[in-house]
Amino acid sequence: MTTWTVYEYARLFRDNDTELVDGNLNLSEKKFDALKKLITSNDADHSQLFRYGFEKRREVLVCQNYVGVICLPDGDQIEILPKTYKLNHTNETVSVDDKNNSRRSLIKMLKATRYLPGKMASSAALDITNMPLLDVFIQLFLEGVNLLIKRGISRHYQPKEENLAYLKGKLLVSQQIRTNLVMKHRHYMEFDELSSNRAENRLIRSALQWALKRVKGKTKHLCQELLFHFTDIQESKNIRLDLKSWQKGRHVRHYEPVLPWLEMIFKENSPTSVDGSTNMLSILFPMEKVFEDYVALALKKQFPDYDIKTQVREQSLITHTPGVAPKAFEEKKLFQLRPDLHITYENKIIIGDTKWKLINEKHHTKKYGIKENDIYQMLAYNQTYQKDEEQGAEIWLIYPMSSTFTKCLPDFKFDNGAVIKVRPFDINRSLLIMDS
């Protein structure tokens, strides 16, 4: 079982053997075809996860802006990490430290934004810097199960029929006559038995069996210890039915943090739902959304006196009167504008927008790598949300800090006096870099 680590927008080529070459991954035909079949299934929005095509007469899957892990049928894993630590030169290899830093930053953001279910131990307790993402996810699931066991495995009464040598419960007369007409010493009884063999425990047992095949070392030892507590419980024979039978209530409230993990494992219910067999489990996260949510949380801590709102929907770009019955003269607002951040401070409105893109502070002749569409978008925000600002309005365009973007760029100015401030966000320190 091998973990192959790549970054966003890496290329996965169809080849004879599996190997990493210049930051891209050559996949054996069997692995490539399995992955291609998964992402092109009817239930998968594969265009969001990978872009399929040909390069230099070779089939290729280009990773998009989703990070996480995909388990291949043969046990290998493809780990996709954020691109902020990836070197720009494709013929240079990424160091182990950069991989660990990238992995640590991702876990930090997922933890803060609640993309990972349940409560987590601190990053220090989890040696996440040396663990592949799948091992981290399994470790978190095992922690949840461990906490559940400490609070007690839930049991319930199940109706049971059995031919006994003693009286217990209610005698079933018809079955007694049919079964024990000769054996007078036997009693065909119906009774309720307190058992831990319930849907929730069967699912946990099955998930632990699944995890046991995919981990090593201390994590595997912990998995075996937890399985010991479920030895009297059979594995789930019908995953879907048991998931639907999951009960909610005070007596099983401590089971709730484990349920999202079980749904990820058995229903492929990751933030991008990729359907397929459990052998092709994928836990993938939309990096643009994760970064956007994380920046909003960090800014609220960095600027406690600011009123920071997210995804405000107060303004539209234009109004339009159809002139057609039945509401011929009713003015309608079209093209709703939703900035990532709406910041109010001392009666001043600041619009902020996060971009999960890499720019270069030295490439001023190439507009630093900033897209024209992003600037047009800022102009639209300025013309709507900041139209009543008396002095020069301020817009924050926030990009992740990287080795090529470590300080604020010189201001960009519109003719109306509005200023776009392009600022780096330091994920490691959870800090927006302000003007020096």
Residue, then its C-alpha position, 0 to 999 in steps of 0.5 A: m500500500t503506497t501513498w502517492t502525493v501530488y498537488e492541485y493541478a498536477r497531471l495524472f498520466r496513463d502509463n505502464d508503471t506508477e511513478l512520480v515524474d516532475g511533480n506529476l504522477n504516472l499511473s498504471e493502466k489498471k489504476f488510471d482506468a479505475l480512477k477514470k471510471l470513478i470520476t466519469s460515473n453518472d453520479a459524479d460531477h467529474s468535471q469539478l474533480f479532474r479534467y480529462g483529456f490528452e497531452k502529447r498523445r497520452e491520456v491525462l487527468v488534471c487535478q482541479n482545486y480539490v484536496g484530500v485523498i482517493c483510495l484506489p482498489d489495490g490499496d494505494q492512495i492518491e493524496i492531493l495537497p494544497k498548492t501553496y508549498k509547491l515549487n514553480h519549477t516542475n523539474e524540481t522536487v518538493s521537499v518532505d518539509d514542504k509536504n508536511n507543512s502543506r498537510r499541516s496547513l490543510i488540517k488546520m483549516l479543515k479543523a477550524t472550518r468544521y469540514l472534518p466532523g467531530k472534535m479533534a485532538s490538538s495538532a501536537a497530539l496528532d503527529i499529522t506532519n508525518m502522516p498521510l491524509l488518509d491516516v489522519f482521517i482514520q486517526l480522527f475517526l478512531e479517536g471518536v470511537n475511542l471516546l464513544i467506548k469510554r462513554g459506553i457502548s449503547r445496547h437495546y432490547q431486541p425481540k427474540e424467539e428460542n426453544l429453551a429448556y426453561l421458561k423465559g418471557k412469553l410461551l408461543v403456543s402454536q410454535q410449542i405444539r408444532t415443535n415440542l409435541v414430543m419434547k415436553h421438557r422444551h419451551y418455545m419462548e418469545f422474550d426481549e434480550l438486551s443486546s449491543n448488536r444494533a445498527e449503530n454498532r454494526l456500522i462502527r464494527s464494519a468501519l473499523q474492519w475497513a480501517l484496519k486494512r489501511v493503516k499501520g503502526k500505532t494507528k493499526h494497534l489502536c484500531q485492533e484495541l477498539l475492535f476488541h470492544f465490538t467482538d460480540i457484534q456482527e458486521s453490517k450486512n446491509i450498510r444502507l439499511d443500517l444507516k437509515s436505521w440510525q437512531k437519535g436520542r439522549h441515549v445515543r447522543h454520544y454516537e453523533p460525532v461518529l456518524p459523519w465519518l461513517e457516512m464518508i466511509f460508506k456513502e462516499n459522503s465527502p464534501t464533493s460526493v463521489d459515488g462508487s464502491t467503498n474500495m474507491l473511497s474519496i474524501l475531497f474538499p473544495m479548496e476555494k471554499v475552505f480558504e474562504d471560510y478560514v479567512a473569514l474566521a481568522l479575520k473575526k479574531q484579528f479584527p474583533d472591533y470590525d463587523i464582518k459578515t460573509q456572503v452578503r446578498e444585499q445588492s444586484l448589478i442591474t435593475h430591469t423592467p420587463g414591460v410584459a404582462p402580468k407584471a409589466f412595470e415591476e422593477k426587478k433586480l438582476f445578477q445578484l452580487r455576493p462578496d465573500l466579506h462585508i466589513t463595517y468599521e466606523n461607518k466605513i464599508i470595506i469589501g473583501d474577496t478571497k482568491w485561492k490562487l498563487i500570484n507573484e509579487k515580482h511579476h509586475t509586468k504580467k499584472y502579478g498574475i491577477k486575473e482581469n475578471d477579478i478586477y472587474q468583479m471588484l469594480a462591480y462590488n464598488q459600484t454597488y456596495q460602496k456607492d455611498e462612500e464619501q471618501g475613497a472606498e477600500i477593497w481587500l483582495i486576499y490571496p494565500m501567502s506563498s514563497t512568491f507573495t509575501k507582502c502587500l502589493p502597491d495599491f490599485k486605484f479606480d478613477n472614482g478614488a476607490v482603492i484595491k489593496v491586494r494582501p497576502f494571508d498567512i495560513n500558518r499564523s492565521l493572519l492577514i498581512m496589512d500595509s507595512 
